[in-house]
Amino acid sequence: MRQYLKQQNQAAFDYEVSGSRLSMGLVRLLDTAIARITGRGMGLAMQVVKPLLSSQLSCVHFADGSRLYFRLDDVYWNRFIRQPKFEYEPDIGKFLLQLKDIDYLFFDCGANIGHWSVLVTSQMLGRKRAIAVEASRETIALLQQNCEANGQRFEICRRALCEYDGQRLLFSNGPHANRHIVEPRGTNSTGVEPVISVTIDALARQLDLTDSDRIIIKLDVEGAEISALKGARQVLKRDTLVIYEDHGSDRSHATTRYVFDELRFPVFSIAADGTITEIEELCALDQLKMEPKIGYNFVTCHPLSGFHRWIVEISGRAGSR
């Protein structure tokens, strides 16, 4: 593995959280008590107290005025309350800070409630144009609220990323980590909803891009990454950079294997401290992906792209220090 970049610490993502003091205090109390007793089970606890919280919302107020609303009973997002100085995907944040002065269009694929769409279009990350793609009807409602809370500065598309356009798919609408496209055969209709597929290439055509437009794709689609990449054949010929997830539970490293073997693109890991390291062999992921319950973020781009030249240039500056 070859190390490319180590960035300085940034305070750009400082924030405060607002909401019901009583309800937020209950969440913190439960988290403390459960951690002491079992060290796990916060998701179950949230289900138990869900009637008390009544789908209340809290709001993350970032230093530049951006706002992100989340459901207080959502164990994935209420870490902003439970964990002091919690920073969501700090590796991606520090990486995008380095790209603040480079113009690009951001495809937030698997946007969830819109965390990265809110921040990429904010002053702190250079006010980029963004489109948030999300399959869940339930999540879209909160995504839309976050769009409106930030001056409707990004677009929203309710579709499922896929290799083909216009397919009718079924989407499992459960807890955050369990939401995914499901096979129609033998599927219980409870807990699933229909959604139409779209390719990344089709999204790009709809946006009437010019040849000079750069694209960054944030790809976090719960196991459908390879299918989404297959639907981006034309976009990947452009000056495009992809930030994708390769989950710790996948010891075959299927997504990265596809990038290496089929796309033949270089791959880079991005660490929480901002270090970028080139992955020269697939087996290197055996040591990087140590926790089976979380996803790991990697970056790839065409070896002749401007983004690749940027990474090489940055690595040269870092190496000269």
C-alpha positions as CSV (number, residue, x, y, z in Angstrom):
1,M,0.0,0.0,0.0
2,R,1.2,3.5,-0.9
3,Q,0.3,6.4,1.3
4,Y,-0.9,9.5,-0.5
5,L,-2.1,12.2,1.9
6,K,-2.5,13.2,5.5
7,Q,-4.6,16.3,6.1
8,Q,-4.7,18.7,9.0
9,N,-7.5,18.6,11.5
10,Q,-10.5,20.8,10.7
11,A,-13.2,22.4,12.8
12,A,-15.5,23.0,9.8
13,F,-18.0,20.4,11.0
14,D,-18.6,21.8,14.5
15,Y,-22.2,21.7,15.5
16,E,-24.8,22.0,18.3
17,V,-28.0,19.9,18.7
18,S,-31.4,21.3,19.5
19,G,-34.6,19.5,20.5
20,S,-36.7,18.6,23.6
21,R,-34.4,18.6,26.6
22,L,-36.5,15.9,28.3
23,S,-36.5,13.6,25.3
24,M,-32.8,14.1,24.5
25,G,-32.0,13.5,28.2
26,L,-34.0,10.2,28.0
27,V,-31.9,9.1,25.0
28,R,-28.6,9.9,26.8
29,L,-29.8,8.2,30.0
30,L,-30.8,5.0,28.2
31,D,-27.5,4.9,26.3
32,T,-25.5,5.3,29.5
33,A,-27.5,2.6,31.3
34,I,-27.5,0.1,28.5
35,A,-23.8,0.6,27.9
36,R,-23.1,-0.2,31.5
37,I,-25.3,-3.3,31.6
38,T,-24.8,-4.9,28.2
39,G,-22.7,-2.7,26.0
40,R,-25.4,-3.0,23.3
41,G,-29.1,-3.0,22.6
42,M,-29.7,0.7,22.0
43,G,-31.8,-0.2,18.9
44,L,-34.2,-2.3,21.0
45,A,-34.4,0.3,23.7
46,M,-35.4,2.9,21.1
47,Q,-38.3,0.6,20.0
48,V,-39.5,0.4,23.6
49,V,-39.5,4.1,24.2
50,K,-40.7,5.0,20.7
51,P,-44.3,5.8,21.8
52,L,-42.8,8.3,24.4
53,L,-40.7,10.1,21.7
54,S,-43.7,10.2,19.3
55,S,-41.3,10.5,16.3
56,Q,-39.9,13.8,17.7
57,L,-37.2,15.5,15.7
58,S,-33.9,17.0,16.8
59,C,-31.8,19.3,14.7
60,V,-28.0,19.4,14.1
61,H,-27.0,23.1,13.7
62,F,-23.6,23.3,11.9
63,A,-21.3,26.2,12.3
64,D,-22.1,27.7,9.0
65,G,-25.9,27.7,9.6
66,S,-26.7,24.4,7.8
67,R,-29.3,22.3,9.5
68,L,-29.9,18.6,9.6
69,Y,-33.1,17.2,11.2
70,F,-33.3,13.6,12.4
71,R,-35.8,11.4,14.2
72,L,-34.9,11.2,17.9
73,D,-35.7,7.5,18.0
74,D,-33.4,6.7,15.1
75,V,-30.4,5.0,16.7
76,Y,-28.3,5.5,13.6
77,W,-28.6,9.3,13.7
78,N,-29.2,10.0,17.4
79,R,-25.4,9.4,17.9
80,F,-25.3,13.2,17.5
81,I,-26.8,13.2,21.0
82,R,-25.4,10.1,22.5
83,Q,-21.7,10.5,21.5
84,P,-19.8,13.6,22.5
85,K,-18.2,15.3,19.5
86,F,-19.6,12.7,17.2
87,E,-18.5,13.2,13.5
88,Y,-20.4,11.3,10.8
89,E,-18.0,9.7,8.3
90,P,-15.0,11.9,9.2
91,D,-13.0,10.3,6.5
92,I,-15.3,11.6,3.8
93,G,-15.6,15.0,5.4
94,K,-11.9,15.6,5.5
95,F,-11.6,14.3,1.9
96,L,-14.2,16.6,0.6
97,L,-12.7,19.6,2.4
98,Q,-9.6,19.1,0.2
99,L,-11.9,19.5,-2.8
100,K,-13.6,22.7,-1.6
101,D,-12.1,24.8,-4.4
102,I,-12.7,22.3,-7.2
103,D,-16.0,22.6,-9.0
104,Y,-18.0,19.4,-9.3
105,L,-21.6,18.0,-9.3
106,F,-22.3,15.7,-6.3
107,F,-24.4,12.5,-6.7
108,D,-25.5,11.5,-3.2
109,C,-26.6,7.9,-4.0
110,G,-28.3,6.4,-1.0
111,A,-28.7,9.8,0.5
112,N,-30.8,8.8,3.5
113,I,-31.8,12.0,5.3
114,G,-29.4,14.1,3.3
115,H,-26.4,14.6,5.5
116,W,-23.9,14.9,2.7
117,S,-26.3,16.7,0.3
118,V,-26.7,19.4,3.0
119,L,-23.0,19.7,3.7
120,V,-21.7,19.6,0.1
121,T,-24.0,22.4,-0.9
122,S,-23.0,24.4,2.2
123,Q,-20.4,27.2,2.4
124,M,-18.0,24.9,4.3
125,L,-17.6,22.6,1.4
126,G,-17.8,25.1,-1.5
127,R,-21.5,25.3,-2.3
128,K,-21.6,22.5,-4.9
129,R,-24.6,21.4,-6.9
130,A,-26.0,18.1,-5.6
131,I,-28.7,15.6,-6.3
132,A,-29.9,13.3,-3.5
133,V,-31.0,9.8,-4.6
134,E,-33.0,7.8,-2.0
135,A,-35.3,4.8,-2.4
136,S,-37.3,4.9,0.8
137,R,-40.6,6.8,0.8
138,E,-40.4,7.2,4.6
139,T,-36.9,8.6,4.5
140,I,-37.7,10.9,1.6
141,A,-40.1,12.9,3.8
142,L,-37.3,13.8,6.2
143,L,-34.9,14.3,3.3
144,Q,-37.3,16.8,1.8
145,Q,-37.6,18.6,5.2
146,N,-33.8,18.9,5.3
147,C,-33.8,20.2,1.7
148,E,-36.4,22.9,2.6
149,A,-34.6,23.8,5.9
150,N,-31.5,24.6,3.8
151,G,-33.1,26.8,1.2
152,Q,-33.8,23.9,-1.2
153,R,-30.3,24.0,-2.4
154,F,-30.2,20.4,-3.7
155,E,-32.4,18.2,-5.8
156,I,-34.1,15.0,-4.7
157,C,-34.8,11.9,-6.8
158,R,-36.8,9.0,-5.3
159,R,-35.4,6.0,-7.2
160,A,-33.3,2.9,-6.6
161,L,-29.9,2.8,-8.2
162,C,-29.5,-0.1,-10.5
163,E,-27.9,-1.4,-13.7
164,Y,-31.1,-0.8,-15.7
165,D,-33.6,2.0,-15.9
166,G,-37.3,1.8,-15.3
167,Q,-37.5,-1.5,-13.5
168,R,-40.1,-2.0,-10.8
169,L,-38.2,-3.1,-7.7
170,L,-39.2,-3.9,-4.1
171,F,-37.4,-2.0,-1.3
172,S,-37.2,-3.2,2.3
173,N,-38.1,-0.3,4.5
174,G,-36.8,-1.3,7.9
175,P,-34.1,0.0,10.2
176,H,-31.4,2.0,8.5
177,A,-28.8,-0.8,8.2
178,N,-31.4,-3.3,6.8
179,R,-32.9,-1.2,4.0
180,H,-32.1,-2.8,0.7
181,I,-33.6,-4.0,-2.6
182,V,-35.2,-7.4,-2.1
183,E,-36.1,-10.2,-4.5
184,P,-39.8,-10.3,-5.5
185,R,-40.2,-14.1,-5.3
186,G,-41.4,-15.2,-1.9
187,T,-41.2,-11.7,-0.5
188,N,-43.7,-10.9,2.2
189,S,-45.5,-7.6,1.3
190,T,-45.2,-6.4,4.9
191,G,-42.3,-4.0,5.3
192,V,-41.6,-3.5,1.6
193,E,-42.6,-0.9,-0.9
194,P,-42.3,-0.5,-4.7
195,V,-39.7,1.7,-6.2
196,I,-38.6,2.4,-9.8
197,S,-34.9,2.0,-10.8
198,V,-32.7,4.5,-12.4
199,T,-29.1,4.4,-13.6
200,I,-26.4,6.9,-12.8
201,D,-26.0,7.4,-16.6
202,A,-29.7,8.3,-16.9
203,L,-29.4,10.8,-14.0
204,A,-26.4,12.5,-15.7
205,R,-28.4,12.8,-19.0
206,Q,-31.3,14.4,-17.2
207,L,-29.0,17.0,-15.7
208,D,-27.7,18.1,-19.2
209,L,-24.1,18.0,-18.2
210,T,-21.4,19.5,-20.4
211,D,-18.1,17.7,-21.2
212,S,-16.2,19.9,-18.7
213,D,-18.5,19.0,-15.7
214,R,-16.8,17.0,-13.0
215,I,-18.8,14.5,-11.0
216,I,-18.3,13.0,-7.5
217,I,-20.5,10.0,-6.7
218,K,-21.1,9.1,-3.1
219,L,-22.3,5.5,-3.4
220,D,-23.8,3.9,-0.3
221,V,-26.7,1.7,-1.5
222,E,-26.6,-1.3,0.9
223,G,-25.1,-4.0,-1.2
224,A,-26.2,-2.7,-4.6
225,E,-22.9,-0.9,-5.4
226,I,-21.8,-3.2,-8.2
227,S,-25.2,-2.9,-10.0
228,A,-25.1,0.9,-9.6
229,L,-21.5,1.0,-11.1
230,K,-22.7,-1.1,-14.0
231,G,-25.3,1.6,-14.7
232,A,-22.6,4.3,-14.8
233,R,-20.6,3.1,-17.8
234,Q,-20.8,6.5,-19.6
235,V,-20.3,8.6,-16.4
236,L,-17.2,6.7,-15.5
237,K,-15.6,7.7,-18.8
238,R,-15.9,11.3,-17.7
239,D,-13.8,13.2,-15.0
240,T,-15.6,11.3,-12.3
241,L,-14.6,10.2,-8.8
242,V,-16.5,7.6,-6.8
243,I,-16.6,7.3,-3.1
244,Y,-18.0,3.8,-2.4
245,E,-18.6,1.5,0.6
246,D,-17.1,-2.0,0.9
247,H,-18.7,-3.5,4.0
248,G,-16.7,-5.2,6.7
249,S,-18.9,-8.2,6.6
250,D,-17.9,-9.0,3.0
251,R,-14.6,-10.8,3.3
252,S,-14.6,-11.4,-0.5
253,H,-14.4,-7.6,-1.0
254,A,-16.8,-7.9,-3.9
255,T,-17.2,-4.2,-4.8
256,T,-13.4,-3.5,-4.7
257,R,-12.8,-6.7,-6.7
258,Y,-15.2,-5.4,-9.4
259,V,-13.4,-2.0,-9.5
260,F,-10.0,-3.8,-9.9
261,D,-11.0,-6.6,-12.3
262,E,-13.8,-5.0,-14.4
263,L,-13.2,-1.2,-14.3
264,R,-9.5,-1.5,-13.9
265,F,-9.4,1.7,-11.9
266,P,-7.0,2.4,-9.0
267,V,-8.5,2.3,-5.5
268,F,-7.6,4.4,-2.5
269,S,-8.6,4.0,1.2
270,I,-9.5,7.1,3.2
271,A,-8.8,7.1,6.9
272,A,-10.6,9.1,9.7
273,D,-7.5,11.4,10.0
274,G,-7.6,12.2,6.3
275,T,-4.8,9.9,5.1
276,I,-5.3,8.6,1.6
277,T,-3.6,5.3,0.8
278,E,-3.4,3.5,-2.5
279,I,-4.6,-0.1,-2.4
280,E,-2.3,-2.0,-4.7
281,E,-3.6,-5.5,-4.0
282,L,-7.1,-6.8,-3.0
283,C,-5.7,-8.7,-0.1
284,A,-4.7,-5.4,1.6
285,L,-8.4,-5.1,2.5
286,D,-8.1,-8.1,4.8
287,Q,-6.2,-5.9,7.2
288,L,-8.2,-2.7,6.7
289,K,-11.7,-4.1,7.1
290,M,-11.4,-5.5,10.6
291,E,-14.9,-4.7,12.0
292,P,-17.7,-6.8,10.4
293,K,-20.5,-4.5,11.5
294,I,-19.5,-1.4,9.7
295,G,-18.9,-0.2,6.1
296,Y,-15.5,1.1,4.9
297,N,-15.1,3.9,2.4
298,F,-12.9,3.8,-0.6
299,V,-12.2,6.1,-3.5
300,T,-11.8,5.3,-7.2
301,C,-11.5,7.1,-10.5
302,H,-10.3,6.6,-14.0
303,P,-6.5,6.6,-14.1
304,L,-6.5,9.3,-16.8
305,S,-9.0,11.6,-15.1
306,G,-8.4,15.0,-13.6
307,F,-9.3,13.6,-10.2
308,H,-6.5,11.1,-10.4
309,R,-4.0,13.8,-11.3
310,W,-5.3,15.8,-8.3
311,I,-4.6,12.9,-5.9
312,V,-1.1,12.4,-7.4
313,E,-0.4,16.2,-7.1
314,I,-1.6,16.3,-3.5
315,S,0.5,13.2,-2.7
316,G,3.6,15.0,-4.1
317,R,3.0,18.0,-1.9
318,A,2.5,15.8,1.1
319,G,5.6,13.8,0.4
320,S,7.7,17.0,0.2
321,R,7.0,18.1,3.7
